[in-house]
């Protein structure tokens, strides 16, 4: 696979994402700027964390209108894999590729620590290498990770098994139903607040993020644009 790591003004986890995929997983990856207009030649799209456009208006609200997002939306609509972590998750909700919205943490404080997550659904192309119900350790670093949706959307998420990760011990940001990550109905777009790309080596405290990318490479490896 060849991954596109989208870089917006204010992205600050783009190097982490590129390193995780290229150096640890050993697959091709390249930066794609926010003002480019093509994803030709790429097999997967990765939206990194950070503070795109300074988080003005709302997190991800301005990034959603970047030129490259037209391509990201097309890419997703064609069934290609799109993954967004932290600010990437926020951008995906703003773009309408995932339901719901990310609000200020319930504590109104920035949270930066490693947290236990439950794999609520391992029957996705992003989580097949995990065990159902397994508890993994991934870092979070966000001020607006409080996932919210209305009751109808929540019912649909549950009925379609779109809730993929939940916070295990503590609802750190006040998210509805402890939601930490979801997919779209088609299962090819996933957004989550925790950072799997920061949990790739035991030296850094956890390598539980590796199986996330292993799942993507295994299940989407033959998909091309």
N, C-alpha and C positions, 0 to 999 in steps of 0.2 A: 504494500500500500504506500501511497504518498499522501501525507497530510498537509493541509493548508492551515497554518496558525495565523488567524486574523489579528492584525495589530491596529488598534485605534489610538488616537491621541489620548494618553493617560493610561493605556495598558501597562501593567507592571509585572505580570506573571507570564508574559509571552516567552521569555527566555527559559523559564522553568518548564513550560509546556514543550517547547522545542527540544530541550535537553532530555526530558523524560521519554519522548517518542523516538528521537534520533539516537541518543547515546545509550539509553537503557534498553529500549525495545528493539533497536537496530533496524528501524525502517526509515524511509525517506520522509523528510519534512522540510517545509520552507515557509518563511514569513510572507504574508500577503497583506499589503497595506489597505487601509480603509477606503482609499480613493481609487483603487483598481476596480476593473469592471469584468474580470474573467476568473473563473476557477477551472479553466480547461487544463486537463492533465492531472487533476487531483482526485483522490478516491475518498477522502474524508476531510471534514472541516472541524476545526477546534477553535472555540472562542474562549480566550483566557480571562483570568481575573484582572482586577485593577480598578481604575476610576476613569472610565472612558468619558472624555469631554468634561472631566472634573465633577462628574455626577450632578451636573446642573439640571434643573427641572426635576427629573427623577433619574435614578440609576438606569442607564441604558436607553433613556428616552431620546437622546440626540443621536447616539450611535446607531439606533435603529434606522435612521435616515441616511446613513453613509452609503456611498455608491456601491460598495461591495455587498451590502446586505440584499440588494436585488438578486445577486447571484447566489447568496446563501439561501434565500427563500426558494429560488428555483431549484437549487441543489436538493433541498429538503423535500420539496414537492415531488421530485423525481424519485424519491425513496433512497437517496444517498445518506450516509451517516453524518449527523451534525451533533457535536457535543459542546456544551457550554458550562463552565464552572464559575461560580461566584458571579462576577460582573457579566460573564458570558451567559449565565442562567437568566439574569435580569434582562439582558438584551433579547434573549429568545422569547421571554414573555412579552416584552414591549413590541416585538415584531409580530406577535400573534402566532408564533410557531409552537408555543406551549401555553396552556391556559393558566390563569391566575396572575398574581402580582407579588412582588417582594417589597415589604414595607420595613420601616425602621424596627430594629430589634426592640422587643418588649421592654428591655432594661434601659433603652436609649443609650446604650454604651457599645463601643466597638468590642467585638469578641475575637480573640486570637488564641487558640489552643487546640490540642488534639482531642477529638471526641469519639466515643463509641457510636457506631452506626449499625443498624440492623439491615441486612439485605432482605427487603420485604418481597422482592420478586427476582428470582434468578433465571426466569424464563424469558429474558430479553437478550438481544444481541450484544448488549453492553455488560451483562452480568452473568453470563453462562458459566464462567469459570469459578464463580462463588457457589457456596452451598446455600440452599434456601434457609432463611432464618439465621444465617451466620452473622456474628457480630465482628465488625472490623474496626480498625482505628485509622481515622483520617483527620488531617488538620482543617480547621476553619479559620477564616480571617475576614470578617465582614461587620458592617454597621447596619446593613439593611438586608437581612436574610430571613425575615419573618414572612413565611409563605402564607398567602391568603387567597381563598377563592370562595365563591358563594356555594350554597348548599347543593344546588343542582350540579354544578361543576364537580364538587367533591363526590357526589353520588356517581357521576360518570367516571371519575378517576378510579373509584373503587370497583365499579362494575367491569371496567376494561383492564383492570390490573395495571394501571399506569403509575401507581405509587411504587417506586423502586427502592428508595432508601428512607429510613426514618431514624430520628435521634433516639438512642436507646435508653440512656439513664436519666437525662435531663433535657427538657425542651428548652434548649439554650436561647432561642430567640423568640419563642412564642408562636411558632408556626402551627397552623391548624393541623390537627392529627399528627403532630410531630414530624411533618413531611420535610425531608431533606433533599429529595430528588425525585423527578417524575419524567415520564416519556410522553410523546404525543400518541395518538391512537394508533398510528401506523407502526410505531416502535422504532423509527429510525432517527428520532430526535430526542436527546436526553439533556436535561439541565439539572444541576445540583449545586448547592452552596459549598459543600466540602471540596477539598482539593486533592484528587487522586494523584496528580502529577507531583505533589510534594511528599508522597509516601511511596517512593520507588526503591529505597535502599534501607536496610536495617540500621545503617549508620545514622540515618536521619530520624530514627525512632519507629518506623513502620515501613514495610514494603507491601502493604495491603492494596496499594493503588496499582501495582503491576498487573494484577489479574483483570482489572477494569480494561486496560489497554490490550491485554492478551485476548480478551473476549471480543473487542472491536476488530482486531486484526484477523482473528479466526473466522468471525462471522461475516465481516464485510470485505474480506480480502480480495474477493473476486469481482467486486462491484467497481466499475469504472465509468468515467464521464465521457 
